[in-house]
């Protein structure tokens, strides 16, 4: 229930313009949600801020499990800019051998798989807009992709891969 309450509070504050920049989204949205998803946000070897990727880039956060071994990179943008830098971040993740990247501006959460074929849109497994869904549904999506246990067990990556492949299946035509 705590995650649902957090999401409802975040949505209300987003609508009021309470998070004007990337830093405020990181601190007041992303870290709150990660905490509710059972990440130890106060342990830098678990939730690693400003993680240096190969090629000289930096991810805003790396979610590490086991400690110091990134499984998910999170890129945070100011509100309305969630898609900025997607291609570059996917390349950094690919070269760093991280298989799951999340882009968020607090409102939208896009889950991408750098190793999948195609352009960055083809690599998106799912896009969640907190304004479009009830908090309960949004919480379920965030739990399936970002809950500590789902990431640690590999289930989050497996779910994202399945979603991505389902989205990119060729159209089926019936009859001739």
C-alpha positions as CSV (number, residue, x, y, z in Angstrom):
1,X,0.0,0.0,0.0
2,X,2.9,2.4,0.7
3,X,3.9,2.4,-3.0
4,X,0.4,3.3,-4.1
5,X,0.3,6.2,-1.6
6,X,3.7,7.4,-2.8
7,X,2.5,7.3,-6.4
8,X,-0.7,9.2,-5.6
9,X,1.3,11.8,-3.7
10,X,3.9,12.1,-6.6
11,X,1.2,12.5,-9.2
12,X,-0.5,15.3,-7.2
13,X,2.8,17.1,-6.8
14,X,3.8,16.6,-10.4
15,X,0.5,18.2,-11.5
16,X,1.2,21.1,-9.2
17,X,4.7,21.6,-10.7
18,X,6.5,20.7,-7.5
19,X,9.5,19.1,-9.3
20,X,10.9,21.7,-11.6
21,X,14.3,20.0,-12.5
22,X,16.2,16.7,-12.7
23,X,17.6,16.9,-9.2
24,X,14.1,17.3,-7.6
25,X,12.7,14.4,-9.7
26,X,15.7,12.3,-8.6
27,X,15.4,13.1,-4.9
28,X,11.6,13.4,-4.4
29,X,10.3,10.9,-7.0
30,X,12.8,8.3,-8.0
31,X,14.4,7.7,-4.6
32,X,11.0,7.6,-2.8
33,X,9.8,5.0,-5.3
34,X,12.9,2.9,-5.2
35,X,12.7,2.9,-1.4
36,X,9.1,1.7,-1.6
37,X,10.4,-1.0,-4.0
38,X,12.8,-2.2,-1.2
39,X,16.0,-0.8,-2.6
40,X,18.5,0.4,0.0
41,X,18.7,4.0,-1.3
42,X,21.2,4.9,1.5
43,X,23.7,2.3,0.4
44,X,25.8,3.6,-2.6
45,X,26.9,0.2,-3.6
46,X,23.3,-0.8,-4.1
47,X,21.7,2.4,-5.4
48,X,24.8,3.9,-7.0
49,X,24.3,7.6,-7.9
50,X,26.2,9.0,-10.9
51,X,27.4,5.6,-12.1
52,X,30.2,6.0,-14.6
53,X,29.5,3.9,-17.7
54,X,32.1,2.8,-20.3
55,X,32.7,5.4,-22.9
56,X,32.7,8.2,-20.4
57,X,29.0,8.5,-19.8
58,X,27.2,8.6,-16.5
59,X,23.9,7.1,-15.5
60,X,21.9,9.0,-12.8
61,X,21.5,5.8,-10.8
62,X,22.7,2.2,-11.1
63,X,20.7,-0.5,-9.3
64,X,23.2,-3.1,-8.2
65,X,22.5,-6.6,-7.1
66,X,24.8,-8.1,-6.0
67,X,26.4,-4.9,-4.6
68,X,28.5,-2.9,-7.0
69,X,27.3,-5.0,-10.0
70,X,24.8,-2.9,-12.0
71,X,21.7,-4.6,-13.2
72,X,19.6,-1.5,-14.1
73,X,20.6,2.0,-15.1
74,X,18.2,4.8,-14.5
75,X,18.3,8.1,-16.4
76,X,16.4,11.0,-14.8
77,X,15.3,14.0,-16.8
78,X,13.4,17.1,-15.9
79,X,9.6,17.0,-16.3
80,X,8.6,16.7,-20.0
81,X,12.1,15.5,-21.1
82,X,12.0,11.7,-20.3
83,X,13.1,10.7,-23.8
84,X,16.2,12.9,-23.9
85,X,19.4,11.1,-24.5
86,X,17.8,7.6,-25.0
87,X,20.1,6.4,-27.8
88,X,23.3,7.5,-26.1
89,X,22.3,6.0,-22.8
90,X,21.4,2.7,-24.4
91,X,24.8,2.6,-26.0
92,X,26.5,3.2,-22.7
93,X,24.5,0.5,-21.1
94,X,25.2,-1.9,-24.0
95,X,29.0,-1.4,-23.6
96,X,28.8,-1.7,-19.8
97,X,26.9,-5.0,-20.2
98,X,23.8,-3.7,-18.4
99,X,20.7,-5.2,-19.9
100,X,18.0,-2.9,-18.6
101,X,17.7,0.9,-18.7
102,X,14.9,3.1,-17.3
103,X,14.2,6.7,-18.4
104,X,11.9,8.9,-16.3
105,X,10.9,12.4,-15.7
106,X,8.8,11.3,-12.7
107,X,5.6,11.2,-14.7
108,X,6.6,8.8,-17.5
109,X,8.8,5.7,-16.9
110,X,10.2,4.0,-20.1
111,X,11.8,0.6,-19.7
112,X,14.4,-0.3,-22.4
113,X,16.6,-3.3,-23.3
114,X,19.9,-2.1,-24.9
115,X,20.8,-5.5,-26.3
116,X,17.6,-6.0,-28.3
117,X,17.8,-5.4,-32.1
118,X,16.4,-2.3,-33.8
119,X,16.3,1.4,-32.9
120,X,15.5,2.7,-29.4
121,X,11.8,2.5,-29.9
122,X,12.1,-1.2,-30.8
123,X,14.1,-1.7,-27.6
124,X,11.3,-0.2,-25.4
125,X,9.6,-3.0,-23.4
126,X,7.0,-0.7,-21.7
127,X,6.1,2.9,-21.1
128,X,4.2,3.9,-18.0
129,X,2.5,7.3,-17.6
130,X,1.5,7.8,-14.0
131,X,-1.2,10.3,-15.1
132,X,-3.0,7.7,-17.3
133,X,-3.5,4.9,-14.8
134,X,-4.7,4.4,-11.2
135,X,-2.0,4.3,-8.6
136,X,-2.6,0.6,-7.9
137,X,-2.0,-0.3,-11.6
138,X,1.1,1.9,-11.8
139,X,2.5,0.3,-8.6
140,X,2.0,-3.1,-10.1
141,X,4.0,-2.1,-13.2
142,X,6.8,-0.6,-11.2
143,X,6.9,-3.6,-8.9
144,X,7.2,-6.0,-11.8
145,X,10.1,-4.0,-13.4
146,X,11.9,-2.4,-10.5
147,X,11.2,-4.2,-7.2
148,X,14.5,-5.2,-5.6
149,X,13.5,-8.9,-5.6
150,X,12.4,-8.9,-9.2
151,X,15.6,-7.3,-10.3
152,X,17.8,-9.5,-8.1
153,X,16.1,-12.7,-9.3
154,X,16.2,-11.8,-13.0
155,X,12.4,-11.8,-13.3
156,X,12.3,-8.1,-14.1
157,X,14.6,-8.5,-17.1
158,X,12.7,-11.6,-18.2
159,X,9.4,-9.7,-18.1
160,X,10.8,-6.8,-20.0
161,X,12.3,-9.1,-22.6
162,X,8.9,-10.8,-23.1
163,X,7.1,-7.5,-23.3
164,X,9.6,-6.1,-25.8
165,X,9.3,-9.2,-28.0
166,X,5.5,-9.2,-27.9
167,X,5.5,-5.5,-28.9
168,X,7.7,-6.2,-31.9
169,X,6.1,-9.3,-33.3
170,X,5.2,-9.0,-37.0
171,X,1.6,-8.4,-37.8
172,X,-0.4,-11.6,-38.5
173,X,-2.7,-11.6,-41.5
174,X,-5.5,-14.1,-42.0
175,X,-6.7,-15.4,-45.3
176,X,-5.3,-14.6,-48.7
